[in-house]
Amino acid sequence: MDAIQAYRESEISADNPVHLVILLYEQLLRDLQRAIDATVQQDVERRTRELDHALLVLGQLQGTINLETSGEVARTLDHFYSIVRDNLLRAGSEESLDLLERQRQQVLAVREAWLEVERRQSPVATPISPAEPPASHESQENSRWKA
């Protein structure tokens, strides 16, 4: 197992759904950057492969949305993913470097919003009085999530 794979597995074991979404965004951004690089190098096969993987990751992100219970934010994200998918397909067929870069910038902006959500979920360290035993790791994890 290489270092990147070990890191990813340790990240996933944190069992934080927001962090998992961020990891998908990071993969999507890597795919888009590689597609941009392939477009610059006029490597059609590589560009196609990278865009195919980006579309797969995008489908995973879109597939996790619960439109029935998540309200307006979910509908907005679903619409965003559909637009990005359509633009990636168009960028691939037209070999549009500009369109690929704009999609990368859009995805980057939404990733930043997810990072902010994750930062807000992180518990603030509070001092523990000597008489109070430290909470178990499991109860700390559960205390971060609100329905």
N, C-alpha and C positions, 0 to 999 in steps of 0.2 A: 504494500500500500504506500503510495507516495504522500508527501507532506500535505499537499492541497486536499487530497481525499480524506486524510485523517482529520484535518482542520474542519472540513465540511461536516464530517460525521459527528465531531464533537459539538459543532454549532447546532446541528439538527437535534441532538440529544437534549438540548436545553428545553425542548417542548414549548416553545414560544411561537404561536402562530404568526404574530406580526414579524418576528425575525425570519421565519421561513418565507414570508412574502418578500421581505427585503433581499434574501438570498436569491430568489427567483428574479427579482429586478436586476440584481448584479449580474446574473448569468445572461439575462436579456441584453444588458448593456455591453457585455463582452462580445456576445454574438453580433450585435449591431456594429461595434467597432471593427470586428474582424471582417464583416461584410463591407464596411466602408473601405478598409484597407484593400480588400480583394477587388473592389470596384476601381480604386485608384490604379491598381496593378493590372487591371483588365483581365482578371482571373475569374471567368464566368462560372466555372465549376465550383470554385471555392466560395464565391459570393452566393451562389445558389444553395450550397450546403449550409452556410452560416445563416442565411435567411430562413431556410427550412427549419433549422433548430430554433431560431428566434420565434418563429410562428408556433412551434411546439410549446415553448416556454410561455408564450403569450396565451395560448389555449389553456395551459394549466392555470395561469392566473385568472383568466376569465371563467374557467370551470369551477373555481372555488367560491365564486360570488353566489350568495343566497338572495336572489331578487325578491323572494316572498317575505322575508323578515328583516332585511337590512335597509330598506327605505331608499331615500333619494341618493345617498352616497353610493350605494350599490348600483343603482341605475346609471349614475354618472360614470362610474368606473367601467361598467359594462359597455357603455357608449364609447368611452375613451379607447378601450381595448379593440373594439370593432373598427374604429377609425384608424388606429395604428396598424391593425392587420391589413386593412384595405390599402393603406399607404405603403406598407412593406411589399405587398404584392405588386403594386404599381411601380414602386422604385426598382424592384427586381426586373420587371419586364422592360422598363424604360431605361435601365441602367443609370438611374438618377442619383448621383452623389448628394446633391442638395436635399432631396427628399429624405434620403437615409439619415443625413445629419440632423435634419429637423426632427425626425422621429426619435433619434437618440437624445436630443435635447429635451423633448417632451417627456420621454421615459425617465430621464435624469431628474427632471423637476418633480415628477410624481414620486419617484424614489425618495427624494428629499422630504416630501410630506410624510411618507411612511417612517423615515428615520425619526422625524419629530414625534410621531405617535409612539414609537418605541422609547424615545427619551422620556416622554411624559409617563409612560408605564413603569419605568424603572423606579423602584422604591428609593426614597431618600433615607440615607443612613441616620438612624436615631440612636442616641446613646442609651445603653441598657443599664438600669440601676443594678448594683451588686446583689440586691435581694431577688431580682427577677431573672429566672433562667433564660438563656437564649432560646429563641424559637427554633424548631426543627427546620431543616431545609425544605421539607415538604410543605409545611404550613406557610413558609415565606413565599414559595412559588404560588400557592393557591391564593394568598392575600393580594397578589398583584392583579388578579383578573376579576373584573366586575361584569356582571351580566347586563 
